[in-house]
Amino acid sequence: MSKRDFYEILGVNKDANDDEIKKAYRKLAMKFHPDRNPDNPKAEEHFKEAKEAYEALSDPQKRAAYDQYGHAGVDPQAGMGGGAGMGGFADAFGDIFGDIFGGAGGRGGGRSNVYRGADLRYNLEISLEEAARGTETKIRIPTMAACDTCHGSGAKAGTKPETCPTCAGHGQVRMQQGFFSIQQACPKCHGSGKVIANPCPTCQGSGRVKQYKTLAVKIPSGVDEGDRIRLSGEGEAGVNGGPPGDLYVVIQIKAHSVFQRDHNDLHCEMPISFTTAALGGEIEIPTLDGHAKIKIPAETQSGKVFRLRGKGIKGVRSSTHGDLLCHMVLETPVNLTERQKELFKELEALSWGHEATHNPRAKSWMDKVRQFFGQ
C-alpha cells in the first residue's frame, strides 16, 4: 500500500511554515494518542502516521529531500524511481546524502552545515495555591550560548574560518563504491565547508560556551501537573548561525497537607465526632479562598461526601471552577476517662436489642453473614 502524502496527513499546505506544521501535528497527536484511545487500533495507526510526517517535515533537511524526491527522500529503504537510469539513481542518492549532511547537492553550490539549537526542559515545582492562582517566578538554567568573544564563528579574534581544502568549501566529498557514486559529509570539516586554523581560546573553536541565564516565567492560573510552558528561543544556541531551540518548563505540583487535586476538583478529608455525626451540627472547613461552613445532618455516616460547588480550581482551558468534595471521616475518641467509658457502655446497653433501629447497616451486614453460614 502506497504511503499518503505527508502534507495531506497533517492537513497543511506545502508552503506551510514550521509553526503551522507543529500546530497541526500537536492537534493530531492529542486526538489519536494511544493513551487516549486504548481500544482503538486505528487511532494508533493515525498517531504513528502523523508522527512520521511531522518528523520529516519539521526537519528542514528532511523536508527538502521529501519535497524533491517524495517518500524515497526520507526512507533509505524506498526506491528512487526506475526511469532515471543508473546515473540518475546515483545522482539522486548523492543529493539525498547532501541534504541529510547539510552540505551541497550533487548539482553544485555550497552552504554551511547549519543546525537548530537543542530544546531544553526545566522541571518547576510549585505549590497548589500557586497553580490555582497563577504566579511569576524566576529560574536559572544552564545553556549553550553563542560565544561573545568570536561571535559564534569559533575563530580567534582577527582571524576567520578558512575554506576547507579537502572539500573546497562544499562540505561534502564524493565517494565511488562500485557502480554507485555517493556524497557524504567531509571528514575534515564535518560538513561545514570551513576549518578553523586559529580557534577561539574562549570556546576552543566550537563557537558556543556554557552559560547560566535567569529567566522570568509567568505561570497561568489553573495549570496542572505535567503542563508545559514554552519559552520560544530560550533553548540552546544553534550551530553555525542556526536558530536557537526552545525551553519547555514542565510543571510539577507539591503535595498539599489538606487537599488532593483531581483535574479541576479538590478533595479533602474532614474528621467529625460521634456526637456531630449522630446529632448533626455545623462544621467549618478550609477552602483555597478561606473558610466555609457546611451543615451536617443528623445520622451522617462515615464516608459521606459533601460537595461545595465552585470551590475547586478553574483550569487553564476551563470556563468554570471545579468543586470541593469533603469526605467525612468518623473519628473514634481516644484517651477516654472512666466516666466517658461508663457513658459509652450505658449507651450500648440502651441500644441492645434495637439494632434494626439504631444500627441498620450493622444488622444488615450480620444478617448477610448468618445467611452465608446457613444459620
Long-range contacts (C-beta under 8 A, 24 or more apart in sequence): 3-71, 4-49, 6-52, 6-53, 6-56, 6-57, 6-66, 7-53, 7-57, 9-49, 9-50, 9-53, 10-50, 10-53, 10-54, 10-57, 14-67, 18-58, 21-54, 21-57, 21-58, 22-54, 22-58, 25-50, 25-51, 25-53, 25-54, 25-58, 60-116, 61-99, 61-100, 61-102, 62-99, 62-100, 64-99, 65-95, 65-96, 65-99, 65-100, 68-95, 68-99, 69-95, 69-96, 73-99, 86-179, 90-179, 90-180, 90-181, 90-182, 91-181, 93-180, 93-182, 94-174, 94-181, 94-182, 94-183, 95-183, 97-172, 97-182, 97-183, 97-184, 98-172, 98-183, 101-171, 101-172, 101-183, 101-184, 101-185, 101-191, 102-171, 102-185, 102-191, 103-167, 103-170, 103-171, 103-172, 103-183, 103-185, 103-186, 103-191, 103-193, 104-170, 104-171, 104-172, 106-183, 110-169, 110-170, 110-171, 110-193, 111-171, 111-193, 112-171, 112-192, 112-193, 112-194, 112-240, 112-241, 113-171, 113-185, 113-190, 113-191, 113-192, 113-193, 113-239, 113-240, 114-238, 114-239, 114-240, 114-241, 114-242, 115-238, 115-239, 115-240, 115-242, 116-238, 116-242, 116-243, 116-244, 116-245, 117-144, 117-235, 117-236, 117-237, 117-238, 117-239, 117-242, 117-243, 117-244, 117-245, 118-144, 118-235, 118-236, 118-245, 119-235, 119-236, 119-245, 119-246, 119-247, 119-248, 120-234, 120-235, 120-236, 120-245, 120-246, 120-247, 120-248, 121-247, 121-248, 121-250, 122-247, 122-248, 122-249, 122-250, 123-250, 123-252, 124-217, 124-219, 124-249, 124-250, 124-251, 124-252, 125-252, 125-253, 125-254, 126-219, 126-223, 126-251, 126-252, 126-253, 126-254, 127-253, 127-254, 127-256, 128-253, 128-254, 128-256, 128-259, 128-261, 128-288, 129-288, 130-219, 131-219, 131-221, 131-222, 131-223, 131-224, 131-251, 131-253, 131-261, 131-313, 132-221, 132-222, 132-288, 132-313, 132-314, 133-221, 133-288, 134-218, 134-219, 134-220, 134-221, 134-222, 134-223, 135-219, 136-216, 136-217, 136-218, 136-219, 137-216, 137-217, 137-219, 138-214, 138-215, 138-216, 138-217, 139-214, 139-215, 139-217, 139-249, 140-212, 140-213, 140-214, 140-215, 141-212, 141-213, 141-215, 141-247, 142-210, 142-211, 142-212, 143-210, 143-211, 143-212, 143-213, 143-234, 143-235, 143-236, 143-237, 144-208, 144-209, 144-210, 144-211, 144-236, 144-237, 145-208, 145-209, 145-210, 145-211, 145-213, 145-236, 145-237, 146-207, 146-208, 146-237, 147-200, 147-202, 147-203, 147-206, 147-207, 147-208, 147-209, 148-202, 148-209, 149-200, 149-201, 149-202, 149-203, 150-200, 150-202, 150-203, 150-207, 152-207, 152-208, 152-237, 152-240, 152-241, 153-200, 153-207, 154-196, 154-199, 154-200, 154-203, 154-205, 154-206, 154-207, 155-196, 155-198, 155-199, 155-200, 155-205, 156-198, 156-199, 156-200, 156-201, 157-200, 159-197, 159-198, 161-192, 161-194, 161-195, 161-196, 162-194, 162-195, 162-196, 162-197, 163-193, 163-194, 163-195, 164-188, 164-189, 164-192, 164-193, 164-194, 164-195, 165-195, 167-193, 169-193, 169-194, 192-240, 207-239, 207-240, 208-236, 208-237, 208-239, 215-247, 217-249, 219-251, 220-316, 221-314, 221-316, 222-264, 222-313, 222-314, 222-315, 222-316, 222-317, 222-318, 223-251, 223-316, 224-251, 224-253, 224-261, 224-263, 224-315, 224-316, 225-251, 225-252, 225-253, 225-261, 226-250, 226-251, 226-252, 227-251, 227-316, 258-286, 259-288, 259-324, 261-313, 263-315, 263-322, 264-312, 264-313, 264-314, 264-315, 264-318, 264-321, 264-322, 265-312, 265-313, 265-322, 265-323, 265-324, 265-325, 266-311, 266-312, 266-313, 266-322, 266-323, 266-324, 266-325, 267-324, 267-325, 267-327, 268-324, 268-325, 268-326, 268-327, 269-326, 269-327, 269-329, 270-326, 270-327, 270-328, 270-329, 271-329, 271-330, 271-331, 272-296, 272-300, 272-328, 272-329, 272-330, 272-331, 273-331, 273-333, 274-330, 274-331, 274-332, 274-333, 276-300, 277-301, 277-302, 277-328, 277-330, 285-324, 285-326, 287-311, 287-324, 288-313, 294-326, 296-328, 300-328, 301-328, 301-330, 301-361, 302-328, 302-329, 302-330, 303-327, 303-328, 303-329, 304-328
